[in-house]
Amino acid sequence: MKEKMMNIYNNSRNMVQKHSPEILAGVGVVGVVASTVMACKATMKLNDILEESKETRDKIRKVENDPAYADKYTPEDAKKDLTINYTQTGMKIAKLYAPAVILGSASLGCLLASNDILRKRNAALSAAYMTVDKSFKEYRQRVVDRFGEEVEKEIRYNIKAEEITSTVVAEDGSETTITETV
C-alpha cells in the first residue's frame, strides 16, 4: 500500500512539474481577473470612506473657525487632527485595496515564473540541438573522409544506383546488350 501511494505521489509530482508553465500561466490569468474584480468591488466602497473623511475634515474646520473654541482648539490641534484624519483615511483605503493588490502581484509573479521556466527549457533545448547538430556534422565529415563525397551524398539524399539493361538492334540485325548504371 505504501509503495502504491509513493507511486501516485511521484507520478503526480512529475506531472505537475512537467506542466508547471501551463499551470502557472493559468493561475496567473485567473488571478489577474480576480484581482480586477476585487479592485472594482473595493472601488464601490471607496466613496463611503471618502465621504466619512470629508465629514470629519469639515467638522475639524468648523471647530477651528468657531470663535467659541478659539481658546480650547488651536490651529496646531486642527493640523494634528487633519493629519490623523488623512492617515486614517489612507489606512482604510490601503486595507480596502490590499487584497486586490496582493492577489494581482502574486498573479504577475506566477506569469513571470511561467515565462522563466519556459525560457530555461528553451535554452536547454537549444543547447541539446546544437550538440546533436555538431555531432551530425562531424559524422558526415567522417563518412566523407572514409568513403568519399559521392558516397556521402548518396547516403544523405538516399540515392540508389540502378542498372538498366537495354538491347540495341543494329542495321545488320545483330543485337547488342548495353548495361547502364543510373
Solvent accessible surface area in square Angstrom, and as a share of the most:
residue,aa,sasa,rsa
1,M,179,0.80
2,K,159,0.67
3,E,133,0.60
4,K,133,0.56
5,M,108,0.48
6,M,95,0.43
7,N,79,0.40
8,I,98,0.50
9,Y,122,0.46
10,N,54,0.28
11,N,100,0.51
12,S,58,0.37
13,R,122,0.45
14,N,83,0.43
15,M,114,0.51
16,V,87,0.50
17,Q,111,0.49
18,K,129,0.55
19,H,70,0.31
20,S,21,0.14
21,P,2,0.01
22,E,107,0.48
23,I,79,0.40
24,L,45,0.22
25,A,34,0.26
26,G,36,0.35
27,V,82,0.47
28,G,0,0.00
29,V,86,0.49
30,V,102,0.59
31,G,7,0.06
32,V,53,0.31
33,V,90,0.52
34,A,37,0.28
35,S,13,0.09
36,T,74,0.43
37,V,76,0.44
38,M,70,0.31
39,A,32,0.25
40,C,77,0.46
41,K,125,0.53
42,A,7,0.05
43,T,73,0.42
44,M,156,0.70
45,K,119,0.50
46,L,38,0.19
47,N,101,0.52
48,D,101,0.52
49,I,27,0.14
50,L,81,0.40
51,E,88,0.39
52,E,89,0.40
53,S,6,0.04
54,K,102,0.43
55,E,94,0.42
56,T,52,0.30
57,R,53,0.19
58,D,71,0.37
59,K,136,0.58
60,I,18,0.09
61,R,103,0.38
62,K,153,0.65
63,V,49,0.28
64,E,61,0.27
65,N,117,0.60
66,D,49,0.25
67,P,114,0.72
68,A,74,0.57
69,Y,97,0.37
70,A,66,0.51
71,D,119,0.62
72,K,154,0.65
73,Y,39,0.15
74,T,51,0.30
75,P,89,0.56
76,E,110,0.49
77,D,48,0.25
78,A,1,0.00
79,K,146,0.62
80,K,131,0.55
81,D,50,0.26
82,L,29,0.15
83,T,80,0.47
84,I,94,0.48
85,N,9,0.05
86,Y,114,0.43
87,T,80,0.47
88,Q,99,0.44
89,T,16,0.09
90,G,39,0.37
91,M,107,0.48
92,K,79,0.33
93,I,50,0.26
94,A,54,0.42
95,K,146,0.62
96,L,36,0.18
97,Y,50,0.19
98,A,38,0.30
99,P,64,0.40
100,A,7,0.05
101,V,95,0.54
102,I,118,0.60
103,L,57,0.28
104,G,14,0.13
105,S,66,0.42
106,A,57,0.44
107,S,3,0.02
108,L,102,0.51
109,G,36,0.34
110,C,28,0.17
111,L,56,0.28
112,L,125,0.62
113,A,41,0.32
114,S,7,0.04
115,N,90,0.46
116,D,44,0.23
117,I,47,0.24
118,L,80,0.40
119,R,141,0.52
120,K,123,0.52
121,R,98,0.36
122,N,94,0.48
123,A,63,0.49
124,A,64,0.49
125,L,124,0.62
126,S,63,0.41
127,A,60,0.47
128,A,53,0.41
129,Y,138,0.53
130,M,124,0.55
131,T,86,0.50
132,V,100,0.57
133,D,38,0.20
134,K,131,0.56
135,S,60,0.39
136,F,101,0.42
137,K,117,0.50
138,E,81,0.36
139,Y,105,0.40
140,R,67,0.25
141,Q,96,0.43
142,R,142,0.52
143,V,14,0.08
144,V,39,0.23
145,D,106,0.55
146,R,191,0.70
147,F,116,0.48
148,G,28,0.26
149,E,106,0.48
150,E,123,0.55
151,V,56,0.32
152,E,7,0.03
153,K,84,0.36
154,E,65,0.29
155,I,101,0.51
156,R,93,0.34
157,Y,131,0.50
158,N,111,0.57
159,I,96,0.49
160,K,158,0.67
161,A,74,0.57
162,E,118,0.53
163,E,125,0.56
164,I,86,0.44
165,T,85,0.50
166,S,50,0.32
167,T,78,0.45
168,V,72,0.41
169,V,98,0.56
170,A,46,0.36
171,E,186,0.83
172,D,119,0.62
173,G,50,0.48
174,S,55,0.36
175,E,126,0.56
176,T,74,0.43
177,T,90,0.53
178,I,75,0.38
179,T,80,0.46
180,E,102,0.46
181,T,95,0.55
182,V,106,0.61
